Structures are given as C-alpha cells and as structure tokens.
Amino acid sequence: MAAVNRLLIALGVGAMGALGAGGRYIVVEWVARWWRGPVPVATLIINVSGAFALGVATTALTTPGGLAARLLIGAGFLGGYT
C-alpha cells in the first residue's frame, strides 16, 4: 500500500507542478501588460511571491500528517510556479 501512496503523491506533485507553471504564465502575462522595460519585474514578482508562499505553506503544514500536502504544494505547485 505504501508504494501506491508514493505513486499517487508523485503523480499529484507532477499535476500540481503543471498548475503552478500555468499560474506563472498567467502572472507573467498580466505583468507584461503593465510593464515593458529592461528589468524583468515579472520574474521578481514570481520569485518573491513564491518564496513567501512557500514559507507560509511550510509553517502552516508542519503537522506530521502534512507531509503529503507540503510535497504537493511546496514541491509541486510552488516548484512549478517559481
């Protein structure tokens, strides 16, 4: 049963990574509408917001049962986002 859980978590991390990459694309396109300059402001916004969200998620999910959620959110969604 543990192998099935690991497989499901791995698939979930991949799916969340895809969602995070989509979120990054949306933010980059939104910032590009408002900022056309030599400084990559969208990258700065992505990195700062992703680091902040990772800190909040890691702190909020410190319970022993929160490992799967930390993997899905931290490694999956936020990994794809940043």
Buried (B, 14 or more C-beta within 10 A) or exposed (E): EEEEEEEEBEEBBEBBBEEBBEBBEEBBEEBEEEEEEEEEBBBEBBEEBBEEBBEEBBEEBEEEEBEBBBBBBBBBBBBBBB
